[in-house]
């Protein structure tokens, strides 16, 4: 039975170099101060650090699909793929350029062409007063013919206050739920396996995810859902363990999450989450010792940038999260 390692990672400000010719003119002004001193050498170091961790995922084999956010453009992703060459995989990139986000950061997928092909991709705009990242959908197919719809998310941040910005994330949740309902209709397959992951900038228990994206901590509720496009949030058990994918003011935040559709829980669409509710699902927060602060709080060691606490031995301010799917 074939298995597939699927992972997500917020790469923390993976920008192109300070004077990049790939950057639109309007973004040069927006990012002028933030990217001061972001040279080719520092970018190369950042990419090397990220690749060290990515290669550890999936027991040292690297993920079959890796969703990422906070990447400026496709050229920096191409350089990251080059750094992953030691894995011997044939990685390709599915990327969507979000032109409305004022920091010019995108969501993308890196996938192994020997295991998956990408047939279609779509971008869903989150309607907000100021631009934000789109939701990014890619329709994959395994080499054995199984279909897998994946949606990458990077919802509006909490900058300005959690409650003050909550409505923006609720809008993103509504956008996601709308398309989760439309996908089976448009694909002509009510059982198409769908996996949603991303940096939601909210906890699994927040309204944006529970009331608007219709995510649940009950597998039974999702399996018995009729009309509502409910999804099962695989990250709930980590809340009880006090483990986060991101830390703010020494408090663990579970912002990076993986949600799956009914068909991925049941296996009715040909792919399912490995494990069961009784015998833990194969989902992890990837916390390797070298990327974890060994002080009182086990937070990720960030890389930063020259304009804000650069640490060239760091990686990202988020931990990756991963899940294993298996064929049925």
KENU-219083 format. One record per residue (C-alpha): residue in one letter; x, y, z. Coordinates in steps of 0.25 Angstrom, whole numbers, padded with zeros to 4 digits, always signed. Layout:
residues N
aXYZ;...
//
This chain:
residues 328
x+0000+0000+0000;x+0006+0013-0005;x+0008+0024+0006;x+0010+0039+0003;x+0017+0049+0013;x+0010+0063+0012;x+0016+0075+0019;x+0014+0090+0021;x+0024+0100+0026;x+0023+0115+0027;x+0038+0119+0023;x+0038+0132+0030;x+0041+0143+0020;x+0047+0136+0009;x+0050+0148+0000;x+0058+0150-0012;x+0071+0158-0011;x+0070+0173-0007;x+0071+0178-0022;x+0064+0167-0029;x+0060+0169-0043;x+0048+0160-0041;x+0041+0170-0031;x+0030+0179-0037;x+0033+0194-0036;x+0022+0196-0025;x+0028+0186-0016;x+0042+0191-0016;x+0037+0203-0008;x+0028+0195+0001;x+0040+0186+0004;x+0052+0196+0004;x+0054+0196+0019;x+0050+0182+0022;x+0060+0176+0012;x+0072+0185+0015;x+0084+0177+0015;x+0077+0164+0009;x+0089+0160+0000;x+0091+0148-0009;x+0100+0142+0002;x+0090+0143+0013;x+0079+0137+0004;x+0087+0126+0001;x+0090+0123+0015;x+0075+0124+0018;x+0072+0114+0007;x+0083+0104+0012;x+0077+0105+0026;x+0063+0102+0021;x+0067+0090+0012;x+0074+0084+0024;x+0061+0083+0031;x+0052+0079+0019;x+0062+0067+0016;x+0059+0062+0030;x+0044+0061+0028;x+0039+0047+0025;x+0050+0040+0032;x+0061+0047+0024;x+0054+0045+0010;x+0048+0058+0009;x+0033+0060+0007;x+0025+0056-0005;x+0018+0069-0005;x+0022+0082+0003;x+0013+0094+0004;x+0020+0107+0007;x+0016+0121+0010;x+0024+0134+0012;x+0032+0132-0001;x+0033+0144-0010;x+0034+0138-0024;x+0037+0125-0032;x+0051+0128-0034;x+0054+0127-0019;x+0047+0114-0019;x+0055+0109-0031;x+0067+0111-0023;x+0061+0104-0011;x+0059+0092-0020;x+0073+0092-0024;x+0077+0091-0010;x+0069+0079-0008;x+0076+0072-0019;x+0083+0062-0010;x+0070+0055-0007;x+0070+0050-0022;x+0056+0054-0024;x+0050+0061-0036;x+0043+0073-0029;x+0034+0082-0037;x+0028+0095-0033;x+0013+0100-0033;x+0013+0115-0030;x+0003+0126-0031;x+0007+0140-0031;x-0002+0148-0021;x-0001+0162-0026;x-0010+0169-0016;x-0002+0166-0004;x+0006+0178+0000;x+0018+0169+0005;x+0018+0161-0008;x+0018+0148-0001;x+0012+0136-0007;x+0007+0122-0005;x+0013+0110-0013;x+0015+0095-0013;x+0027+0087-0016;x+0024+0073-0021;x+0031+0060-0026;x+0028+0058-0040;x+0031+0043-0039;x+0019+0042-0029;x+0010+0053-0033;x+0006+0061-0045;x-0001+0075-0044;x-0013+0076-0054;x-0020+0089-0050;x-0017+0101-0041;x-0027+0112-0036;x-0025+0124-0027;x-0037+0129-0019;x-0037+0144-0015;x-0041+0147+0000;x-0049+0160-0001;x-0043+0169+0009;x-0041+0184+0010;x-0026+0183+0008;x-0020+0172-0001;x-0016+0159+0005;x-0011+0145+0001;x-0020+0137-0008;x-0024+0123-0005;x-0017+0114-0014;x-0023+0101-0020;x-0015+0090-0027;x-0022+0078-0033;x-0011+0066-0032;x-0012+0052-0037;x-0003+0041-0032;x+0004+0032-0042;x-0006+0021-0038;x-0017+0030-0042;x-0023+0035-0029;x-0027+0049-0029;x-0024+0059-0018;x-0028+0073-0017;x-0019+0082-0008;x-0022+0096-0003;x-0011+0105+0003;x-0015+0116+0012;x-0008+0128+0019;x-0019+0136+0026;x-0018+0150+0030;x-0009+0152+0042;x-0012+0157+0056;x-0004+0170+0054;x-0012+0181+0060;x-0018+0172+0071;x-0025+0158+0070;x-0039+0163+0072;x-0037+0175+0063;x-0033+0166+0052;x-0042+0154+0054;x-0052+0158+0044;x-0042+0157+0033;x-0039+0142+0036;x-0054+0139+0037;x-0055+0144+0023;x-0044+0135+0019;x-0051+0124+0026;x-0064+0127+0019;x-0056+0127+0005;x-0050+0113+0008;x-0063+0107+0012;x-0070+0113+0000;x-0060+0106-0009;x-0060+0093-0001;x-0075+0092-0004;x-0072+0095-0019;x-0060+0086-0022;x-0069+0073-0022;x-0079+0080-0031;x-0069+0085-0041;x-0060+0072-0041;x-0072+0063-0043;x-0067+0055-0031;x-0074+0056-0018;x-0063+0047-0012;x-0051+0055-0017;x-0040+0055-0006;x-0037+0069-0001;x-0026+0073+0008;x-0025+0087+0014;x-0013+0093+0021;x-0007+0106+0024;x-0003+0117+0034;x-0017+0121+0038;x-0012+0131+0048;x-0023+0126+0058;x-0024+0114+0067;x-0032+0101+0064;x-0043+0106+0074;x-0044+0120+0068;x-0057+0125+0061;x-0051+0126+0047;x-0048+0112+0047;x-0059+0106+0055;x-0071+0114+0051;x-0067+0119+0037;x-0057+0109+0031;x-0066+0098+0038;x-0054+0090+0043;x-0057+0080+0055;x-0050+0072+0065;x-0060+0061+0063;x-0057+0051+0053;x-0071+0046+0054;x-0077+0059+0052;x-0070+0061+0039;x-0073+0046+0034;x-0088+0048+0037;x-0088+0062+0031;x-0099+0063+0019;x-0099+0077+0013;x-0089+0085+0020;x-0074+0084+0015;x-0069+0080+0029;x-0054+0077+0030;x-0047+0070+0041;x-0035+0077+0048;x-0024+0068+0051;x-0017+0077+0060;x-0026+0077+0072;x-0018+0067+0080;x-0006+0076+0081;x-0014+0087+0088;x-0016+0078+0100;x-0001+0075+0100;x+0003+0090+0100;x+0011+0089+0088;x+0011+0100+0077;x+0016+0102+0063;x+0019+0116+0066;x+0022+0124+0079;x+0018+0138+0083;x+0022+0144+0096;x+0026+0130+0101;x+0012+0125+0098;x+0010+0113+0089;x+0001+0116+0077;x-0004+0105+0068;x-0005+0114+0055;x-0001+0103+0045;x-0011+0093+0043;x-0016+0081+0034;x-0030+0079+0031;x-0036+0067+0023;x-0050+0065+0016;x-0059+0054+0019;x-0054+0045+0008;x-0040+0046+0013;x-0045+0041+0027;x-0052+0029+0021;x-0043+0026+0010;x-0055+0026+0000;x-0048+0034-0010;x-0036+0025-0011;x-0027+0032-0001;x-0028+0033+0015;x-0020+0038+0027;x-0012+0028+0032;x-0016+0024+0046;x-0030+0025+0053;x-0036+0034+0064;x-0033+0022+0074;x-0019+0020+0069;x-0013+0033+0067;x-0014+0039+0053;x+0000+0040+0046;x+0001+0055+0048;x+0013+0062+0054;x+0019+0076+0058;x+0033+0074+0052;x+0042+0079+0064;x+0056+0075+0061;x+0067+0078+0072;x+0075+0088+0064;x+0063+0096+0061;x+0057+0097+0075;x+0061+0106+0086;x+0067+0098+0097;x+0063+0109+0108;x+0050+0109+0116;x+0041+0110+0104;x+0043+0100+0092;x+0041+0110+0081;x+0046+0110+0067;x+0059+0117+0065;x+0056+0128+0055;x+0066+0133+0044;x+0061+0147+0044;x+0068+0157+0034;x+0078+0168+0035;x+0068+0179+0038;x+0062+0170+0049;x+0071+0161+0058;x+0078+0153+0047;x+0082+0139+0052;x+0089+0131+0042;x+0089+0118+0050;x+0073+0119+0051;x+0063+0114+0041;x+0048+0120+0042;x+0039+0125+0053;x+0030+0113+0050;x+0031+0098+0051;x+0027+0090+0040;x+0015+0081+0041;x+0013+0068+0034;x+0003+0056+0031;x+0004+0043+0024;x-0007+0038+0014;x-0008+0024+0009;x-0015+0018-0003;x-0028+0010+0000;
//
